[in-house]
Amino acid sequence: MPMNPPPVTKADFEFNEHHQSEIINYMRFARSKRLLRLKTIDSCFEELKDSRLVEDTFTVDEVREMLDGLQMVVRGEVEMELINTAHTNVLLLRQIFSQAEKFYLRLQSDISELENRELLEQVAEFEKTDFKITNKINQETSKPKLAPLNEGGVSELLNKEIAKLQEENDKLKSRLRTLESQAMSALDEKTKAERALKDLQRTQGEQKLSAQTKEINSLEDTVAALKEDYERSLSANAASQKDLKENLITAKHDLLRVQEQLALAEKELEKKFQQTAAYRNMKEILTKKNEQIKEIRKRLQKYEPDD
């Protein structure tokens, strides 16, 4: 049959040794979880101080951005702790109800008493006084009716859970640092490859420009020499004027033809350069580095916390 909860008085906070031990274990569990979450919140502030507060002055927008980011992180931590506390209480009630049903008892709770300020103050006073007196509890007592189903107790489970979560957290942090290091290395290699490619292209361009300049200077010298010979021959021998003019015209045609050949040679040189092994290797390196960066970014997105 259902059992309605009677009114709670101050005397109800006087427990026998077993009940006091169980309550102290649960309060120890709750306090350790609370302290752990407070440490996490403190670390959020410390991380903000170390990572963002590196300058003497900040603009209003920068301060607002930092406060908004900190608000989101702290809100997430507090919300996670409140949700976890609610879920933990549900599991505790489930254990109590399950064990009570074995003795054909149906327990009921009075939700309104959970906000009774006087009772909450009595619980706080109990935590300050009776919580510290744990050496009087007999650890050799037999397993009670409402004892936890495990053998290690709440404290041992809590320590195991904290150790497990801490280990997983360390692994995730180590993995994140490794991925960040790989990403930075890939970016450095990409930058070096791009710089080497630019240097190679600049060197090839300078060499090609130097060769073209020499060809043009040589042709200009040839034209100047032909013109000089033509003028000298014209003044010396008028009869050979027609031949000299034809030679000059031929030289000009040769100059145009050579210039056209130079333009074709320049295009051919550019085409051959693109087909060289160095150019292909540089292009392959840049392609591989871009693919590695894309893959690392995809893998980093898996470890970014949800907003």
Secondary structure, DSSP 4 states (H G I P E B T S, - for coil): -EEPPPPP-GGGG---HHHHHHHHHHHHHHHHHHHHHHHHHHHHHHHHHHHT--SS---HHHHHHHHHHHHHHHHHHHHHHHHHHHHHHHHHHHHHHHHHHTTT-EE---GGGGG-HHHHHHHHHHHHHGGG--TTS-TTPPP-TT--SSSSHHHHHHHHHHHHHHHHHHHHHHHHHHHHHHHHHHHHHHHHHHHHHHHHHHHHHHHHHHHHHHHHHHHHHHHHHHHHHHHHHHHH-GGGHHHHHHHHHHHHHHHHHHHHHHHHHHHHHHHHHHTSHHHHHHHHHHHHHHHHHHHHHHHHHHTSPP-
